[in-house]
Amino acid sequence: MPLVRIELPAGKSAAWKRAVADGVHAALVETAGVPADDRFQILSEQVRDMRIVDPTYLGIVRTADFVLVQIFLSVGRSDAIKRSLYAAIARNLASDPGLRPQDVMIALAENTRVDWSFGNGIAQYVPGP
């Protein structure tokens, strides 16, 4: 049940953007037990002057291709699974569209099952009235 927000640099091709989205989703399916059809992603393009990114924080050199991936998901995944997810996303995006791993930042935000409504004004994952 993840909700994924991906902040991309403006001006990339539709194929480049789709490759980023596909790579993130494939990593979630592969490492975090997300069903293949559980795909909710929001892609946003930002022009350079609307992005403030430290180019060398923690000794990691970032370029104008920097991508931020925010993943909102339910609690319960181990540190090992999270680390596997980060590695899989970086690997997938390096493979296609050729994004440098140094240009991929990932932030997870965990919540509980009652924090989700997929429609109809109900919390589908929580039994109740």
Solvent accessible surface area in square Angstrom, and as a share of the most:
residue,aa,sasa,rsa
1,M,14,0.06
2,P,3,0.02
3,L,56,0.28
4,V,3,0.01
5,R,78,0.28
6,I,1,0.00
7,E,29,0.13
8,L,0,0.00
9,P,12,0.07
10,A,44,0.34
11,G,75,0.72
12,K,57,0.24
13,S,67,0.43
14,A,79,0.61
15,A,78,0.61
16,W,36,0.13
17,K,46,0.19
18,R,144,0.53
19,A,13,0.10
20,V,0,0.00
21,A,4,0.03
22,D,55,0.28
23,G,8,0.08
24,V,0,0.00
25,H,17,0.08
26,A,49,0.38
27,A,0,0.00
28,L,0,0.00
29,V,54,0.31
30,E,109,0.49
31,T,26,0.15
32,A,9,0.07
33,G,64,0.62
34,V,5,0.03
35,P,74,0.46
36,A,76,0.59
37,D,129,0.67
38,D,16,0.08
39,R,76,0.28
40,F,100,0.42
41,Q,44,0.19
42,I,75,0.38
43,L,67,0.34
44,S,26,0.17
45,E,78,0.35
46,Q,52,0.23
47,V,80,0.46
48,R,186,0.68
49,D,120,0.62
50,M,135,0.60
51,R,45,0.16
52,I,178,0.90
53,V,53,0.30
54,D,81,0.42
55,P,81,0.51
56,T,76,0.44
57,Y,135,0.51
58,L,137,0.68
59,G,67,0.64
60,I,67,0.34
61,V,86,0.50
62,R,34,0.12
63,T,62,0.36
64,A,53,0.41
65,D,49,0.25
66,F,13,0.05
67,V,0,0.00
68,L,40,0.20
69,V,0,0.00
70,Q,54,0.24
71,I,0,0.00
72,F,62,0.26
73,L,2,0.01
74,S,9,0.06
75,V,81,0.47
76,G,73,0.70
77,R,49,0.18
78,S,58,0.37
79,D,92,0.48
80,A,68,0.53
81,I,63,0.32
82,K,39,0.17
83,R,167,0.61
84,S,52,0.34
85,L,1,0.01
86,Y,80,0.30
87,A,55,0.42
88,A,0,0.00
89,I,0,0.00
90,A,22,0.17
91,R,127,0.46
92,N,32,0.16
93,L,0,0.00
94,A,42,0.33
95,S,95,0.62
96,D,84,0.44
97,P,32,0.20
98,G,51,0.49
99,L,5,0.03
100,R,86,0.31
101,P,71,0.45
102,Q,81,0.36
103,D,1,0.00
104,V,21,0.12
105,M,99,0.44
106,I,33,0.17
107,A,41,0.32
108,L,42,0.21
109,A,41,0.32
110,E,72,0.32
111,N,38,0.19
112,T,67,0.39
113,R,121,0.44
114,V,95,0.55
115,D,88,0.45
116,W,30,0.10
117,S,67,0.44
118,F,78,0.33
119,G,32,0.30
120,N,146,0.75
121,G,76,0.73
122,I,97,0.49
123,A,32,0.25
124,Q,77,0.34
125,Y,86,0.33
126,V,54,0.31
127,P,127,0.80
128,G,61,0.59
129,P,188,1.19
